[in-house]
Amino acid sequence: MAEQNLEAKLKTLLKRDRIRLWTEPYTDERQQAGNSHMQELAELYGALLHLPAQEVSGALEHLRARALQRGQGNRTFKETDVATLELLLPPGCRKEGRSRMFLESRLDVLAQEFMDRIAREVGTLEHFKVILNGKTLDGGTRLDQQGVGNHSKMMVLKVGSPAASPSASPSASPSTSHDRSVQRTHRGFQILSERDGSQDPESAPFLEVADQKGNPLEIPRQEKKALILAMGLHEKGRALMKRKRHDEALCHLLQADLHFSRCGSTLLGAVDNYGVLQLDVVWCYQALEALSCLEDARERLRRAEDCFLRCYGERRQRLLSIKGNAGREEALFLRLHLLWSLLAFVDGDDPQARRQLEQAESLCARLRPDGEKMTELMLLGFSEREARLGLRACGGDTHEAAVLIANQRQEREELRERERLQRRRTRAGLATLTQAGYADRDAAVALRQADGDVERAFQILLDASQTPAACHTEEQVLRLSYLGFERSEAEAALASTGGDIQSAAELLMDNGGRVSRPAAPPEGEPATSSGSTDESELVKEVLEDIPRHEDDYLDLTLEEELRLIDSIKTHLARAPAAP
């Protein structure tokens, strides 16, 4: 971090003075350094930055060598189409303390071929991902088709072995088998996103997307599905962050980001999840010492800040009107200021780094709970989380915190009771409809469309059964057939979705290409569905990482934040003077 700060300041000086280190007199015709001129420059800039000339000389030589390397890379690419790619290696795989590695490659090759080369070159990498601009490279797609260009900077993430997945194959290649954890999590939440909360009481609380007051939001089905997948992958990533497995966490967070992008802007403006995700991604960057991802980190912090302003108000006024306080959410702004400070320091902007750090320290002082007050609240029967969040919300007032926590408990219980009552009503309605001979899926869809009114649901189902089958065109059936689905199943899917070809395709893909109602089992025998046991186990597995407390993401102990504050303060104290 200190090296990046010094190099940023030297780049500012070189640009100001219009000095090109890769040309004479700083580089001779043999590409060697012009020692006398380099030494003069080191002494001049050393005096400006209040640093020893020797230290500045080493940094200047590093910048000169990088500039020559980049120039050679440009010539090679122009003549041979072979690109030079820069890789940021994970801490445990760095050779001779070097955090970066350069590889040459054509860009019209599959990313898998390039990743296999990385595995051979590094030697100590088994399971990893390659990240470019916050997106994971797809091994089955060419590099140039994924935005990789000459001099692209990419991040190599070392992830854990996929052995924990029962479906992992021992023969799977290192560069593909590590995807199984994310795929398994994705599949688990995909199953959940297809379910109706009334049919699955255990997962119903997670399936309800609520506003900041805890009231369920009415969301179109496809957006809700994308949001559930995004939130599920995000929570899995947060669980891995708590275990300090930031590399694997980042893989899940980036997948969550893809699904959030499929949600409408109106929805994202109503919940703060998207902003928290952006913050978590950058927090993983700093934990992995991946600050070379500056541009992506900077853009993500801007998104997080914009999201918080929309959701909370510029002066937290929306939070105050909804919750009566904004103390708990201040923890998010603490991390935001802290990460802005870190990026400013790496950019060589020490004044901005100090300003952001001061705001972070001020928030940290307000948010650190008093040990005696925590104990006092916990003796009243409140949990450590409740005590910490309650004190933050009430500015450290123990009495007000106790009242607030008690009221929140009552509100949560009343909300749960309303949810339980609604689920009981829905289950009863489903039972009535299925006993009348309708399939579970059709009954659930009709009941949802009828807002729980059984009579209206009956009418919807009756109207659907009387609607001519030709609610779709021959072209739509053929398009689905070209994708590999049987004609009868394509027609059934289109009929089920009212002729919406995109929804029909998703319905077929989510159900293995079949949507026809299964034949009724013999009288007296229970109905079974293929893979239902595996699906239940998978859902149970992914739900284990979902916190039961809705404010879990705000419950920061501040231990990591305090360590980062101390680290930035130390670096700022030792930093060279601003040019």
Wavefront OBJ file of the C-alpha trace (Angstrom):
o trace
v 0.000 0.000 0.000
v 2.859 2.399 0.830
v 4.571 1.556 -2.480
v 1.395 2.351 -4.406
v 1.072 5.671 -2.569
v 4.653 6.665 -3.451
v 4.305 5.577 -7.081
v 1.060 7.532 -7.442
v 2.792 10.692 -6.185
v 5.762 10.130 -8.492
v 3.430 9.677 -11.474
v 1.827 13.018 -10.626
v 5.247 14.711 -10.588
v 6.384 13.023 -13.817
v 3.187 14.056 -15.566
v 3.511 17.610 -14.260
v 7.092 17.857 -15.489
v 6.338 16.009 -18.756
v 9.076 13.477 -18.113
v 9.040 10.187 -20.027
v 11.243 7.713 -18.209
v 11.336 5.303 -21.161
v 13.091 7.864 -23.404
v 16.472 9.571 -23.341
v 18.149 10.777 -21.214
v 16.528 8.458 -18.646
v 16.766 5.358 -20.876
v 19.553 4.812 -23.384
v 19.437 2.997 -26.729
v 20.207 -0.327 -25.009
v 17.133 0.146 -22.775
v 19.379 0.715 -19.764
v 18.822 3.466 -17.206
v 20.624 6.745 -17.652
v 22.074 6.567 -14.150
v 23.173 10.158 -13.693
v 19.890 11.610 -14.888
v 17.847 9.104 -12.879
v 19.877 9.959 -9.785
v 19.314 13.694 -10.304
v 15.594 13.077 -10.656
v 15.552 10.927 -7.513
v 17.293 13.650 -5.509
v 14.946 16.354 -6.846
v 11.770 14.380 -6.096
v 13.162 13.078 -2.824
v 13.535 16.651 -1.600
v 9.961 17.469 -2.661
v 8.523 14.365 -0.981
v 10.820 14.516 2.068
v 12.163 11.043 1.324
v 15.690 9.616 0.928
v 16.852 9.761 -2.684
v 17.658 6.033 -2.586
v 14.037 5.121 -1.811
v 12.746 7.394 -4.573
v 15.331 6.019 -6.984
v 14.053 2.466 -6.498
v 10.460 3.533 -7.137
v 11.442 5.507 -10.251
v 13.351 2.536 -11.651
v 10.313 0.339 -11.080
v 8.140 2.815 -12.994
v 10.715 3.016 -15.795
v 10.893 -0.770 -16.141
v 7.089 -1.049 -16.188
v 6.868 1.619 -18.899
v 9.431 -0.233 -21.056
v 7.605 -3.496 -20.527
v 4.319 -1.896 -21.561
v 5.910 -0.428 -24.687
v 7.351 -3.802 -25.666
v 3.950 -5.368 -25.045
v 2.316 -2.848 -27.374
v 4.791 -3.658 -30.152
v 4.382 -7.403 -29.683
v 0.608 -7.144 -29.800
v 0.692 -4.977 -32.930
v 3.010 -7.379 -34.747
v 1.790 -10.791 -33.549
v -1.625 -10.308 -31.862
v -0.104 -11.726 -28.673
v -1.272 -9.715 -25.667
v 0.521 -9.106 -22.387
v -1.793 -9.763 -19.442
v -1.150 -8.739 -15.835
v -2.258 -11.061 -13.039
v -2.608 -10.176 -9.386
v -1.802 -13.381 -7.497
v -3.341 -14.471 -4.184
v -1.079 -13.957 -1.124
v -0.214 -17.643 -0.667
v 0.907 -18.106 -4.268
v 3.326 -15.218 -4.738
v 6.834 -16.051 -5.914
v 9.740 -14.183 -4.332
v 7.265 -11.822 -2.694
v 5.979 -10.584 -6.051
v 2.257 -9.953 -6.093
v 2.034 -9.679 -9.880
v 2.782 -11.985 -12.781
v 2.726 -11.261 -16.509
v 1.656 -13.800 -19.123
v 1.537 -13.491 -22.889
v -1.421 -14.962 -24.716
v -3.495 -14.625 -27.830
v -6.946 -13.277 -27.090
v -8.829 -15.583 -29.452
v -8.293 -18.600 -27.173
v -10.753 -20.012 -24.652
v -10.363 -18.626 -21.146
v -10.035 -22.247 -19.941
v -6.813 -22.644 -21.934
v -5.445 -19.461 -20.385
v -6.432 -20.595 -16.875
v -4.699 -23.945 -17.419
v -1.528 -21.983 -18.232
v -1.873 -20.010 -15.013
v -2.137 -23.266 -13.049
v 1.040 -24.609 -14.696
v 3.006 -21.378 -14.256
v 2.113 -20.791 -10.612
v 2.262 -24.432 -9.567
v 0.623 -23.940 -6.169
v -2.843 -23.158 -7.516
v -5.439 -25.922 -7.617
v -8.842 -24.276 -7.470
v -9.128 -20.680 -8.581
v -11.084 -18.076 -10.514
v -9.916 -15.199 -12.684
v -11.674 -11.850 -12.234
v -11.686 -8.997 -14.763
v -13.384 -5.707 -13.855
v -15.467 -7.414 -11.181
v -16.639 -10.245 -13.459
v -15.588 -13.888 -13.402
v -14.064 -15.243 -16.613
v -16.074 -18.035 -18.219
v -13.753 -20.880 -19.200
v -15.879 -21.837 -22.196
v -15.720 -18.373 -23.814
v -12.828 -16.695 -25.627
v -10.808 -14.056 -23.810
v -11.555 -11.276 -26.310
v -15.287 -12.001 -26.079
v -15.140 -11.247 -22.344
v -13.483 -7.862 -22.605
v -9.886 -9.020 -22.147
v -7.484 -6.770 -24.038
v -3.766 -6.086 -24.241
v -2.461 -5.077 -20.774
v -5.692 -6.118 -19.043
v -5.266 -6.439 -15.283
v -6.897 -9.504 -13.782
v -7.222 -10.881 -10.288
v -6.624 -14.551 -9.485
v -8.783 -15.842 -6.643
v -7.738 -18.977 -4.824
v -10.845 -20.809 -3.664
v -11.346 -23.873 -1.511
v -11.560 -27.429 -2.723
v -14.972 -28.497 -4.011
v -14.721 -31.731 -2.048
v -17.507 -30.549 0.248
v -19.934 -30.919 -2.620
v -21.321 -34.461 -2.815
v -21.566 -34.125 -6.566
v -17.925 -33.119 -7.053
v -16.098 -35.379 -9.476
v -12.501 -36.327 -8.591
v -11.624 -36.103 -12.275
v -12.891 -32.536 -12.647
v -10.261 -30.091 -13.884
v -8.857 -27.651 -11.308
v -10.034 -24.603 -13.203
v -13.665 -25.745 -13.461
v -14.376 -27.864 -10.386
v -14.091 -24.887 -8.018
v -17.305 -23.524 -9.542
v -19.348 -26.262 -7.866
v -19.741 -24.408 -4.580
v -21.244 -21.367 -6.309
v -23.304 -23.595 -8.609
v -24.641 -25.558 -5.650
v -25.583 -22.383 -3.807
v -27.142 -21.016 -6.985
v -29.211 -24.157 -7.505
v -30.412 -24.170 -3.895
v -31.725 -20.637 -4.105
v -33.089 -21.259 -7.589
v -35.239 -24.028 -6.090
v -36.331 -21.625 -3.358
v -37.174 -18.894 -5.848
v -39.583 -21.261 -7.591
v -41.391 -22.158 -4.395
v -44.409 -20.565 -2.832
v -43.829 -19.569 0.788
v -47.109 -21.171 1.833
v -45.897 -24.568 0.679
v -42.563 -24.262 2.470
v -43.007 -22.822 5.982
v -39.310 -23.173 6.862
v -38.100 -21.016 4.003
v -41.082 -18.658 3.869
v -39.425 -15.888 5.950
v -36.528 -15.763 3.508
v -38.838 -15.795 0.484
v -40.613 -12.646 1.684
v -38.905 -9.558 0.270
v -39.653 -6.678 2.630
v -39.105 -2.938 2.821
v -37.239 -1.202 5.654
v -40.303 -1.478 7.879
v -40.496 -5.213 7.353
v -43.602 -5.047 5.158
v -43.610 -7.496 2.194
v -43.072 -5.886 -1.204
v -45.216 -6.789 -4.199
v -42.710 -7.743 -6.899
v -43.224 -9.240 -10.378
v -42.401 -12.947 -10.360
v -39.303 -12.778 -12.583
v -37.810 -9.861 -10.635
v -38.518 -11.622 -7.356
v -36.789 -14.739 -8.632
v -33.682 -12.742 -9.600
v -33.748 -10.914 -6.268
v -33.986 -14.135 -4.247
v -31.026 -15.593 -6.143
v -29.044 -12.372 -5.617
v -29.874 -12.150 -1.919
v -29.129 -15.842 -1.370
v -25.705 -15.691 -3.015
v -25.013 -12.454 -1.124
v -25.821 -14.050 2.235
v -23.630 -17.050 1.411
v -20.834 -14.628 0.575
v -21.345 -12.756 3.846
v -21.221 -16.037 5.774
v -17.865 -16.819 4.115
v -16.627 -13.306 4.942
v -17.342 -13.948 8.628
v -15.182 -17.081 8.364
v -12.381 -14.959 6.826
v -12.640 -16.893 3.544
v -12.680 -13.703 1.509
v -11.600 -15.300 -1.767
v -14.526 -17.728 -1.829
v -16.819 -15.010 -0.494
v -15.916 -12.757 -3.419
v -16.883 -15.487 -5.906
v -20.390 -15.634 -4.426
v -20.702 -11.855 -4.161
v -19.843 -11.337 -7.820
v -22.469 -13.895 -8.829
v -24.979 -12.068 -6.630
v -24.086 -8.861 -8.472
v -25.045 -10.475 -11.795
v -28.508 -11.354 -10.499
v -29.041 -7.923 -8.937
v -28.431 -6.441 -12.396
v -31.564 -8.289 -13.590
v -33.765 -6.494 -11.078
v -35.504 -3.266 -12.024
v -34.093 0.063 -10.855
v -37.327 0.791 -8.965
v -36.879 -2.351 -6.873
v -33.199 -1.666 -6.201
v -34.121 1.837 -5.076
v -36.473 0.441 -2.427
v -33.981 -1.849 -0.654
v -30.416 -1.276 0.516
v -29.224 -4.807 -0.323
v -27.584 -3.699 -3.562
v -25.519 -0.998 -1.861
v -24.454 -3.378 0.913
v -23.320 -5.882 -1.728
v -21.120 -3.285 -3.460
v -19.590 -2.413 -0.102
v -18.947 -6.077 0.690
v -17.197 -6.647 -2.646
v -14.751 -3.783 -2.005
v -14.253 -4.972 1.574
v -13.166 -8.329 0.139
v -10.803 -6.510 -2.250
v -9.004 -4.845 0.655
v -8.933 -8.067 2.689
v -7.320 -9.841 -0.283
v -4.831 -6.971 -0.806
v -6.296 -6.510 -4.285
v -6.133 -2.739 -4.396
v -4.936 -2.843 -7.981
v -8.665 -3.272 -8.731
v -8.922 0.469 -8.131
v -11.281 1.402 -10.949
v -13.775 -1.339 -10.130
v -13.546 -0.592 -6.398
v -14.096 3.115 -6.981
v -17.158 2.506 -9.155
v -18.645 0.080 -6.616
v -18.238 2.550 -3.759
v -20.034 5.171 -5.846
v -22.902 2.733 -6.426
v -23.053 1.913 -2.723
v -23.127 5.588 -1.789
v -25.852 6.351 -4.343
v -27.928 3.408 -3.130
v -27.685 4.474 0.526
v -28.638 8.042 -0.358
v -31.722 6.827 -2.255
v -32.785 4.410 0.471
v -31.916 6.468 3.549
v -32.069 10.072 2.349
v -29.194 12.532 2.114
v -29.364 13.257 5.854
v -30.815 9.846 6.761
v -34.261 11.508 6.883
v -36.021 8.516 5.359
v -34.502 6.238 7.985
v -35.521 8.605 10.750
v -39.111 8.741 9.509
v -39.317 4.950 9.109
v -37.329 3.680 12.089
v -37.008 6.728 14.278
v -33.202 6.448 14.322
v -30.267 5.863 11.992
v -27.636 4.632 14.444
v -27.429 1.041 13.247
v -27.048 1.930 9.559
v -24.157 4.261 10.441
v -21.965 1.136 10.522
v -22.316 0.955 6.738
v -21.162 4.563 6.379
v -18.215 3.789 8.651
v -17.038 1.150 6.177
v -17.804 3.436 3.252
v -15.611 6.281 4.617
v -12.905 3.812 5.567
v -12.730 2.288 2.086
v -12.796 5.726 0.440
v -9.868 6.668 2.684
v -7.963 3.566 1.626
v -8.520 4.203 -2.084
v -7.517 7.859 -1.724
v -4.275 6.822 -0.018
v -3.428 4.318 -2.752
v -4.156 7.078 -5.282
v -1.632 9.313 -3.515
v -4.299 11.759 -2.342
v -3.288 11.988 1.318
v -5.501 15.008 2.229
v -8.612 13.194 1.003
v -7.504 10.002 2.752
v -7.204 11.937 6.043
v -10.620 13.592 5.628
v -12.335 10.275 5.017
v -10.415 8.638 7.857
v -11.480 11.365 10.276
v -15.135 10.712 9.432
v -14.604 6.976 9.880
v -12.926 7.488 13.264
v -15.722 9.793 14.419
v -18.344 7.200 13.510
v -16.321 4.427 15.119
v -16.134 6.345 18.394
v -19.935 6.766 18.383
v -20.683 3.190 17.402
v -18.360 1.352 19.807
v -20.640 0.058 22.552
v -19.861 0.634 26.214
v -19.031 -2.710 27.867
v -20.943 -1.963 31.083
v -24.044 -0.869 29.197
v -23.866 -4.013 27.052
v -23.723 -6.142 30.201
v -26.632 -4.249 31.751
v -28.855 -4.939 28.738
v -27.792 -8.562 28.459
v -28.691 -9.102 32.124
v -32.210 -8.007 31.162
v -32.378 -10.999 28.828
v -31.402 -9.338 25.552
v -28.854 -10.925 23.207
v -25.441 -9.424 22.514
v -26.587 -8.440 19.010
v -29.750 -6.785 20.326
v -27.781 -4.896 22.968
v -25.160 -3.662 20.503
v -27.652 -2.558 17.855
v -30.004 -1.073 20.450
v -27.290 1.086 22.001
v -26.172 2.307 18.578
v -29.722 3.177 17.605
v -30.299 5.116 20.837
v -26.985 6.928 21.052
v -25.827 4.857 24.033
v -28.911 5.472 26.225
v -29.509 2.178 28.073
v -33.136 2.829 29.020
v -34.148 3.907 25.522
v -32.302 0.930 24.062
v -34.191 -1.489 26.333
v -37.538 0.022 25.325
v -36.588 -0.049 21.646
v -35.474 -3.688 21.739
v -38.653 -4.749 23.569
v -40.813 -2.912 21.027
v -38.913 -4.469 18.126
v -39.386 -7.921 19.590
v -43.126 -7.322 19.851
v -43.322 -5.952 16.281
v -41.399 -8.941 14.912
v -43.667 -11.370 16.734
v -46.787 -9.612 15.421
v -45.361 -9.727 11.887
v -44.538 -13.425 12.235
v -48.050 -14.119 13.508
v -49.549 -12.341 10.473
v -47.252 -14.387 8.231
v -48.233 -17.629 9.976
v -51.915 -16.784 9.597
v -51.456 -15.939 5.916
v -49.585 -19.196 5.303
v -52.286 -21.212 7.031
v -54.924 -19.577 4.857
v -52.896 -20.190 1.719
v -52.222 -23.825 2.631
v -55.946 -24.344 3.193
v -56.696 -22.756 -0.174
v -54.100 -24.920 -1.907
v -55.535 -28.042 -0.290
v -59.010 -27.113 -1.543
v -57.768 -26.540 -5.096
v -55.591 -29.659 -5.293
v -58.383 -31.809 -3.883
v -60.476 -30.546 -6.787
v -57.903 -32.085 -9.138
v -55.639 -29.169 -10.011
v -51.844 -29.536 -10.043
v -49.882 -27.997 -7.157
v -48.055 -25.528 -9.424
v -51.234 -24.402 -11.217
v -53.086 -24.046 -7.917
v -50.263 -21.985 -6.370
v -50.050 -19.657 -9.395
v -53.838 -19.134 -9.478
v -54.009 -18.506 -5.729
v -51.205 -15.961 -5.979
v -52.962 -14.197 -8.869
v -56.176 -14.135 -6.813
v -54.425 -12.660 -3.728
v -55.426 -15.709 -1.700
v -59.116 -15.662 -2.656
v -60.020 -19.336 -3.264
v -63.180 -18.561 -5.237
v -61.313 -16.253 -7.598
v -58.530 -18.841 -7.933
v -61.127 -21.456 -8.932
v -62.401 -19.077 -11.608
v -58.885 -18.405 -12.907
v -58.208 -22.141 -13.189
v -61.576 -22.756 -14.824
v -61.017 -19.971 -17.359
v -57.536 -21.347 -18.130
v -58.924 -24.848 -18.739
v -61.521 -23.438 -21.135
v -59.082 -21.237 -23.028
v -58.241 -22.633 -26.459
v -54.816 -24.255 -26.543
v -53.706 -21.901 -29.262
v -52.656 -19.129 -26.880
v -49.296 -19.369 -28.588
v -48.039 -19.315 -32.137
v -46.411 -22.069 -34.143
v -43.280 -19.928 -34.319
v -43.048 -19.843 -30.519
v -43.400 -23.638 -30.324
v -40.691 -24.080 -32.966
v -38.322 -21.689 -31.174
v -38.607 -23.739 -27.993
v -38.241 -26.952 -29.997
v -35.017 -25.632 -31.526
v -33.711 -25.262 -27.970
v -34.143 -29.007 -27.506
v -37.511 -29.184 -25.731
v -40.189 -31.668 -26.801
v -43.066 -30.158 -28.720
v -45.725 -31.286 -26.238
v -43.772 -29.832 -23.320
v -43.171 -26.579 -25.224
v -46.903 -26.236 -25.855
v -47.685 -26.996 -22.207
v -45.150 -24.404 -21.013
v -46.525 -21.736 -23.345
v -50.055 -22.507 -22.248
v -49.006 -22.318 -18.601
v -47.339 -18.925 -19.086
v -49.993 -17.383 -21.319
v -47.783 -17.462 -24.409
v -44.788 -15.684 -22.795
v -41.899 -17.450 -24.536
v -39.185 -16.226 -22.140
v -41.129 -17.399 -19.082
v -41.922 -20.667 -20.855
v -38.237 -21.300 -21.586
v -37.295 -20.601 -17.969
v -40.081 -22.866 -16.751
v -38.801 -25.704 -18.938
v -35.167 -25.202 -17.932
v -36.019 -25.068 -14.241
v -37.973 -28.335 -14.473
v -35.711 -30.460 -16.616
v -37.665 -29.820 -19.789
v -40.994 -31.116 -18.455
v -44.003 -29.180 -17.200
v -46.844 -31.585 -17.927
v -48.855 -32.539 -14.867
v -47.705 -35.940 -13.607
v -50.179 -38.759 -13.496
v -51.937 -39.221 -10.189
v -50.458 -41.997 -8.029
v -52.526 -45.103 -7.287
v -55.107 -44.580 -4.584
v -53.572 -44.826 -1.146
v -49.986 -44.273 -2.319
v -48.164 -41.005 -1.616
v -47.091 -38.898 -4.547
v -43.340 -38.613 -5.052
v -41.210 -36.399 -7.218
v -37.839 -37.277 -8.677
v -35.005 -35.681 -6.796
v -37.278 -34.178 -4.130
v -35.079 -35.550 -1.335
v -31.927 -34.103 -2.929
v -33.675 -30.764 -3.421
v -34.773 -30.665 0.214
v -31.224 -31.381 1.365
v -29.855 -28.688 -0.934
v -32.382 -26.117 0.291
v -31.603 -27.016 3.894
v -27.886 -26.594 3.175
v -28.184 -23.116 1.672
v -30.613 -21.900 4.334
v -28.065 -22.661 7.052
v -26.159 -19.528 6.032
v -29.198 -17.252 6.120
v -29.268 -15.172 9.326
v -32.562 -15.242 11.191
v -32.155 -11.659 12.361
v -33.001 -9.089 9.692
v -30.375 -6.614 10.955
v -27.504 -9.117 10.964
v -25.727 -7.201 8.157
v -25.560 -4.120 10.427
v -24.133 -5.981 13.406
v -20.455 -5.177 12.900
v -18.259 -5.738 15.951
v -15.846 -3.102 14.497
v -12.759 -5.237 15.200
v -11.767 -5.371 11.510
v -12.614 -1.702 11.066
v -10.405 -0.672 13.972
v -7.470 -2.657 12.582
v -7.870 -1.001 9.191
v -8.127 2.451 10.795
v -4.842 1.837 12.639
v -3.196 0.557 9.452
v -4.206 3.603 7.381
v -3.146 5.990 10.183
v 0.263 4.314 10.343
v 0.729 4.533 6.586
v -0.362 8.171 6.510
v 2.080 9.036 9.281
v 4.943 7.507 7.280
v 3.774 8.701 3.871
v 5.926 11.094 1.838
v 4.803 14.681 1.605
v 2.320 15.582 -1.116
v 3.998 16.859 -4.313
l 1 2 3 4 5 6 7 8 9 10 11 12 13 14 15 16 17 18 19 20 21 22 23 24 25 26 27 28 29 30 31 32 33 34 35 36 37 38 39 40 41 42 43 44 45 46 47 48 49 50 51 52 53 54 55 56 57 58 59 60 61 62 63 64 65 66 67 68 69 70 71 72 73 74 75 76 77 78 79 80 81 82 83 84 85 86 87 88 89 90 91 92 93 94 95 96 97 98 99 100 101 102 103 104 105 106 107 108 109 110 111 112 113 114 115 116 117 118 119 120 121 122 123 124 125 126 127 128 129 130 131 132 133 134 135 136 137 138 139 140 141 142 143 144 145 146 147 148 149 150 151 152 153 154 155 156 157 158 159 160 161 162 163 164 165 166 167 168 169 170 171 172 173 174 175 176 177 178 179 180 181 182 183 184 185 186 187 188 189 190 191 192 193 194 195 196 197 198 199 200 201 202 203 204 205 206 207 208 209 210 211 212 213 214 215 216 217 218 219 220 221 222 223 224 225 226 227 228 229 230 231 232 233 234 235 236 237 238 239 240 241 242 243 244 245 246 247 248 249 250 251 252 253 254 255 256 257 258 259 260 261 262 263 264 265 266 267 268 269 270 271 272 273 274 275 276 277 278 279 280 281 282 283 284 285 286 287 288 289 290 291 292 293 294 295 296 297 298 299 300 301 302 303 304 305 306 307 308 309 310 311 312 313 314 315 316 317 318 319 320 321 322 323 324 325 326 327 328 329 330 331 332 333 334 335 336 337 338 339 340 341 342 343 344 345 346 347 348 349 350 351 352 353 354 355 356 357 358 359 360 361 362 363 364 365 366 367 368 369 370 371 372 373 374 375 376 377 378 379 380 381 382 383 384 385 386 387 388 389 390 391 392 393 394 395 396 397 398 399 400 401 402 403 404 405 406 407 408 409 410 411 412 413 414 415 416 417 418 419 420 421 422 423 424 425 426 427 428 429 430 431 432 433 434 435 436 437 438 439 440 441 442 443 444 445 446 447 448 449 450 451 452 453 454 455 456 457 458 459 460 461 462 463 464 465 466 467 468 469 470 471 472 473 474 475 476 477 478 479 480 481 482 483 484 485 486 487 488 489 490 491 492 493 494 495 496 497 498 499 500 501 502 503 504 505 506 507 508 509 510 511 512 513 514 515 516 517 518 519 520 521 522 523 524 525 526 527 528 529 530 531 532 533 534 535 536 537 538 539 540 541 542 543 544 545 546 547 548 549 550 551 552 553 554 555 556 557 558 559 560 561 562 563 564 565 566 567 568 569 570 571 572 573 574 575 576 577 578 579
